[in-house]
Amino acid sequence: RVGGVDISFVKDNAEDACATLVVLEFPSMKVVFESSQPVKMQLPYVSGFLAFRECPFLVTMLDQLKRDKPEAYPQVVMVDGNGVFHHRLCGLACHLGVLAGVPTLGVAKNLLCVRGLTRQSVADAIASLDASAPDPP
């Protein structure tokens, strides 16, 4: 089972949001669980500290799932946020994984420039892979 979590905000409102957890069977990708809950942020947004703002709501949702429907608990969770590609090497995905006791994968919208990683270095690496890839049959 593969889970995914995200918190989406009401337009022009930094406090009111919706926390969502979805779990899919793999490889069928059939939805086996989904839950969305309105949440009110208790902390302001501070760049680099997203985990402290969002993690409590996501941990609560995962804990409720484990308690109420353990057969649907995910084996891995995809998180809308960085994991080790974070200035402190522990973004929202890592933070959630540690607190919830589940492997996580950070799937961030934005690339943080850490440890020499830049958009250009990623583009160059992809271009070199594309150039060396064999033509499809």
Number of C-alpha atoms within 10 A of each C-alpha: 19 20 24 19 21 17 21 14 17 10 8 7 8 14 14 16 17 15 19 18 21 19 24 19 15 10 8 8 11 11 15 16 16 15 12 14 13 14 16 15 16 11 12 12 15 10 6 15 16 18 20 17 15 21 19 14 19 21 18 12 20 22 16 13 19 15 11 11 11 12 11 20 23 24 12 16 24 22 24 18 23 26 23 16 20 20 15 11 12 18 22 27 28 24 20 27 21 14 12 19 12 15 15 24 21 20 15 17 9 9 15 16 12 13 10 7 12 13 12 9 11 12 11 12 12 11 12 11 11 11 10 8 9 8 7 4 3
